[in-house]
């Protein structure tokens, strides 16, 4: 939620009130319409609580700018008794409500809470899925997925693409570049059928058709790993093709994918991570970009739940990794790539037991099965360059093992080591990210430490950084920043040469009274009282 008012005391007061409530909101504040737009251009905003009369850009102008970027945003205007001409015009727009400034905090909190509930209800997407199903049949989806794999095999002429796109109902322009996004569906239950897995992926794909249609043309595809890939182009009329328009489109995608994640969690109990390539690619580069985006998603920090990550690449020079694995290892590859330890081991033991139960053909089948799985593991180790962490000696030499039982136990140990390593790497990367955030906070304690700013430092979406920091540190990010500010302020207050206002400015408070209020709330005494205690 963004709070906007040109009177600092009102803005700060509302910010303090909502900071103390457990509404699960990331809060931002601005002291003008122009500053509010800066926030809107940095991150998705779901609720704006704004004065309607402000110097420069007033509330109505701000509303029009908000609507051009975030259609779902709820706008609540704070008004005086003489603002009803403004209010009449504003309330002709859907999603806009108003309050009198004299109504008090309880009434403001009630209206904001109602707006939150409206947003949550709007994310119930079963009716959205039905609308999308009418536009795109399941057979078309499967055909488009097969066609995507065909495209990954090599370059195609524009004329050929035009014909194929038209026949397959693909609403993309083969003469224009595309943005690529990869979604990793994360299910808590690995014991699901292929049909259930496909149905889940289709639901998310159909949902995206609705959420992304506002500013883009997109094609959602289920890839060979059961994940999702989106090929996205800007719609005409949005400055198509310019660097600025692509930047705004990527920001739009970040916001919409976050909304999709919330909808999927609330309606299906499903989470997914999304990695977006911020650089548009030509169709000839599609296979390389797809592989590199998947690679970036694999090497994410933390578990990736509800993550929206944006990446950029240097010009591609190397060839893509091979995507060919033996047909019988397809399901095992899906589990290995997705970190599905339980599913992998369940299928591994099922295949092994089937081979052991057929003594007549057991030898040749066991040999084929062993080298199929061994090659899958070796390919994985090579692809992620894990040789120094997981030994491969004996992997492609079955005769080094004394029995078939020992052979498959050896393969199982390597597979479990890879799963353990993945968890360890995710934790280590998460710890490294949190340490980077902490260092940045310590070094810039007097500067902008908003969630948006910190997220931009490590290239994560703000909500994922907030969750990751709490998960890894045990405290909210805002609480940690306050602790650092208090500790720094205490050190500075020991220096008699610094005025109270100067101390506040060095820890991020330009207004002395705001610093005094913050310090007393945190310590129980004012900065002046604390300094006097030190002198005793």
Secondary structure, 3 states (H helix, E strand, C coil): CEEECCCHHHHHHHHHHHHCCCCCCCCEEECCHHHHHHHHCCCCCCEEEEECCCCCCCHHHHHHHHHHHCCCCEEEEEECCCCHHHHHHHCCCCCEEEEEHHHCHHHHHHHHHHHHHHHHHHCCCHHHHHHHHHHCCHHHHHHHHHHHHHHCCCCCCHHHHHHHHHHHCCCCCCCCCEEEEEEEEECCCCCCCHHHHHHHHHHHHHHHHHHHCCCEEEEEEECCCCCEEEEEEECCCCCCCCHHHHHHHHHHHHHHHHHHHHHHHHHHCCEEEEEEECCCECHHHHHHHHHHHHHHHHCCCCCCCCCEEEECCCCCCCCCCCCCCCHHHHHHHHHHHHCCHHHHHHHHHHHHHHHHCCHHHHHHHHHHHHHHHHHHHHHHHHHCCCCCCCCCCCCCCHHHCCCHHHHHHHHHHHHHHHHHHHHHHHHHHHHHHHHHHHHHHHHCCCCCCCHHHHHHHHCECHHHHHHHHHHHHCCCHHHHHHHHHHHHHHHHHCCCCCCHHHHHHHCCCCCHHHHHHHHHHHHCCCHHHHHHHHHC
